[in-house]
């Protein structure tokens, strides 16, 4: 579902840009999180903080999706942009 969101949120000429920003964020977090987890576990001796941090990030992401995608998506503007001249 995450990959379909850029196509629903922005116009056709900007889908790739938003998708690449989303992809960069995911890869950056995916490469940073094992290192950060290791540092936190080594420092504290417990997995509690990494799990709580993961939960906080998930809640923030959920709230961001709710706030950013709350308006209905207009189909007319997407069809017009693609080149549909029937309307």
N, C-alpha and C positions, 0 to 999 in steps of 0.2 A: 504494500500500500504506500510505503514511503516514496517509492520511485514514481508513482502516479501523481503525487501532490504537486510537483513543479508544473506539470501540464495543466492542472486545474487552477492554479493560483495566478500564473502570469500569462501574458500573451505569447503567441507562438514563436515570436522572434527572440524571446528571452528564456525559453524553457531550458535550453542547454546551459545557459549561464547559471541559472538557479540550481539546476541539477548538479553542475560541477562544484558549486559552493557547498551544496549539501553533501556531495561525495567527499570533498576535501575534509569537511568537518568530521564525517564518520571515520575516515581513515586516520585522521590526526588523533582523534580520541581512541581509536582502536590500537594505535601504536603507543600512545602515552599511558593508557590505563594499566598494562602489565607492569611497566616500570614504576608507576605511582603506587600500585598495590604492593609491589615488593618493598618499596621504601617504607610505606606505612606499616606493613607487617613486621619488617625488620626493626623499625623504631619502637612500635608498641607491643610487639609479640602477640598480637591478636588480629583476627580478620574482621572484627566488629566495625572499625572505622571504614575500611573499604566497602563493606556491605551497606552501611548507612549512607556513604557517599554515593554509591550506585543508586540507591533508592531515591535520594534527593535529586539526582540528575534525571531519573526517570519521571519523577513528579513534575519537575520543571519543564521537561520536554512535553509532557501531557498537557500542562497548562498553556504552554506556548502554542501547541496545535489547536487547542480550544479557542484561544484568543485570536490567532491568525486566520483560522478557517471558519469563523463564525458566520460570515456573510454568505448568502447563496451564490453559487457560481452561475454566471449568465452564459447560456449556450449561444445566443445570438452573436455576441462579439467574437467568439471563437470560430464560428462558422463563417462569418464575414471575413475574418483575417485570413483564413485558409484560401479564400478565393471564391466562395460560394456567391454567385451573382443572382440567385433565384429570388432573393427577397427585395 
